[in-house]
Amino acid sequence: MSGAENESEFRHLLDWLTKHTGLKFREDQHRHTMTTIRRLMKTVAVEGFAEFRYGLGRNPQLLSDTIDQLTVGETYFFREHQHFEFVRQKVIPDFRVRSGHHEPIRAWSAGCATGEEAYSLAIVFTQEHTRSTILATDLSTAAIEKAQRAVFRPWSFRGQASDAVRPFVTESGDHFTLSQRIKRRVQFQRLNLATNTYPSSANGTCNMDLILCRNVLIYFGAETVREISRRLFECLAPGGWLITASGDPRLVEHAGYEVVACDHGVFYRRPLNAESAAKTAATGRSRSPASNDFDARHRATESLPAESLPAKTPFPPPSHPVAKQVASLTTSNAGDDSGGASLLLELADDSDACLAQIKLVAATDPSRALEICRTATVRHPLVEELHYLHGVLLVDADQPLMALESIRKAIFLNRSSVMSHFLFASIQRRQGQYVSARKHFRRVCELCALGNPNDVLPMSNGETVADIAVAAQSQLSRIESRRDP
Ligand SMILES: C[S@@+](CC[C@H](N)C(=O)[O-])C[C@H]1O[C@@H](n2cnc3c(N)ncnc32)[C@H](O)[C@@H]1O
């Protein structure tokens, strides 16, 4: 077979996989995908891509193994532990107010891999004395079988909060067996999220009070994400919550979700009633963060020298008309401590005005600016620059962990933001979290490689794409050589 024929068979195979699983295959990763598939073909003694495709259609186990290899079933207990705190502090109390103490909360871990996520939920519900039914589904039968065995290796406990699991496991060498008490709280099932099989009372996916669908949507193309988003919305009971991972695509445009941003992250909710749904839809669309215009007029939030975290430089004077209006109002309020707060109330519906005001106040009173910014992020949860600015102010206030949370939200709202990734990585490097810092510095380099070197970066202090690319490279070299303190 010629190289071109081979390539064409390979593409047919990928198309078939996309059609049947929803998985998308990035062009720049085709070589890696091809190597993985060839390895699988060897194990079943198949030589051609067409024959392998035929085998996939007839052999569900082979399909499951292929999915396993192509997606990383990577997971661990209490991954993004702040999500579980959100469940503890918000989702459960909210549910109790709506449904009382005796009704079981209905939860679903969609794309559960080997079960750590669903079992973490079971532990939270146990600790909170909350009755529950927990459904956990995945496309991979191998992953589900492992999840049902509930025997874990130390690698599953690498998360910050995984100590919470210890009272519920029995250790034997380097194996940890989960107690029956937790295990029996979760029902596992195979379900392909890319198919139209849910919501359905037949597989128990209706009327959910909580859905976790984290680190799964990244594998799908835009159209599949849209459909999954709509279907998950339909699976939620009114007032039910959907939690995705901070690196997942945004879902707000696809269905009537309410978006709630708080200290624990950004979360989606099916509104309790149709009226609030309409309001949410209107708010969600009135300002799309992805298309926010972070142009030069608002760029001056901080200075980011290559070798350190942002310096505590005052924000430059406002140039935007709204900012000028704010400046004059603020001047007329000089000496009045409540000026910032009342001004914020006056201009609260205009996030540009909030941004301008915060920058202005930050030049003279950073702690007041921080307070105003915190309020503004609650008022405008979808405005990326407010979360970014909040992060910058928190860094200046020496609160790096809170700053990371804010920048995480900014990244959630715009995953291509060079400045957010750069600031996030800089803070993490300072915190000694080199693996994640490296990942985000690399992302900065990738994003910069796509841009024009002379362009000034949105939200920067006038730095160009080339400036930040050089700074990120320098930080990466420092991390690689581990000359960090
Ligand atoms: C990275 S793991 C995420 C595990 C867990 N949710 C977490 O965040 O730690 C991704 C999982 O998505 C599953 N997956 C991929 N495509 C899927 C599909 N079409 N339907 C259901 N699950 C799928 C994979 O089998 C894998 O177990």
PDBQT file of the ligand as one rigid body, heavy atoms in Angstrom, charges set to zero:
ROOT
HETATM    1  C1  LIG A 501      -8.684  12.308  32.481  1.00  0.00    +0.000 C 
HETATM    2  S1  LIG A 501      -9.954  11.168  32.876  1.00  0.00    +0.000 S 
HETATM    3  C2  LIG A 501     -10.914  12.155  33.986  1.00  0.00    +0.000 C 
HETATM    4  C3  LIG A 501     -11.209  11.455  35.271  1.00  0.00    +0.000 C 
HETATM    5  C4  LIG A 501     -11.890  12.294  36.322  1.00  0.00    +0.000 C 
HETATM    6  N1  LIG A 501     -13.134  12.861  35.839  1.00  0.00    +0.000 N 
HETATM    7  C5  LIG A 501     -10.982  13.403  36.822  1.00  0.00    +0.000 C 
HETATM    8  O1  LIG A 501     -11.176  14.562  36.492  1.00  0.00    +0.000 OA
HETATM    9  O2  LIG A 501     -10.017  13.089  37.538  1.00  0.00    +0.000 OA
HETATM   10  C6  LIG A 501     -10.905  11.187  31.377  1.00  0.00    +0.000 C 
HETATM   11  C7  LIG A 501     -11.864  10.020  31.284  1.00  0.00    +0.000 C 
HETATM   12  O3  LIG A 501     -12.807  10.348  30.259  1.00  0.00    +0.000 OA
HETATM   13  C8  LIG A 501     -13.196   9.124  29.663  1.00  0.00    +0.000 C 
HETATM   14  N2  LIG A 501     -13.829   9.372  28.366  1.00  0.00    +0.000 N 
HETATM   15  C9  LIG A 501     -13.242   9.724  27.201  1.00  0.00    +0.000 A 
HETATM   16  N3  LIG A 501     -14.162   9.794  26.230  1.00  0.00    +0.000 NA
HETATM   17  C10 LIG A 501     -15.367   9.503  26.809  1.00  0.00    +0.000 A 
HETATM   18  C11 LIG A 501     -16.698   9.404  26.319  1.00  0.00    +0.000 A 
HETATM   19  N4  LIG A 501     -16.978   9.618  25.029  1.00  0.00    +0.000 N 
HETATM   20  N5  LIG A 501     -17.675   9.080  27.192  1.00  0.00    +0.000 NA
HETATM   21  C12 LIG A 501     -17.400   8.834  28.478  1.00  0.00    +0.000 A 
HETATM   22  N6  LIG A 501     -16.152   8.900  29.001  1.00  0.00    +0.000 NA
HETATM   23  C13 LIG A 501     -15.153   9.228  28.176  1.00  0.00    +0.000 A 
HETATM   24  C14 LIG A 501     -11.873   8.360  29.565  1.00  0.00    +0.000 C 
HETATM   25  O4  LIG A 501     -12.104   6.971  29.421  1.00  0.00    +0.000 OA
HETATM   26  C15 LIG A 501     -11.199   8.720  30.902  1.00  0.00    +0.000 C 
HETATM   27  O5  LIG A 501     -11.459   7.739  31.862  1.00  0.00    +0.000 OA
ENDROOT
TORSDOF 0
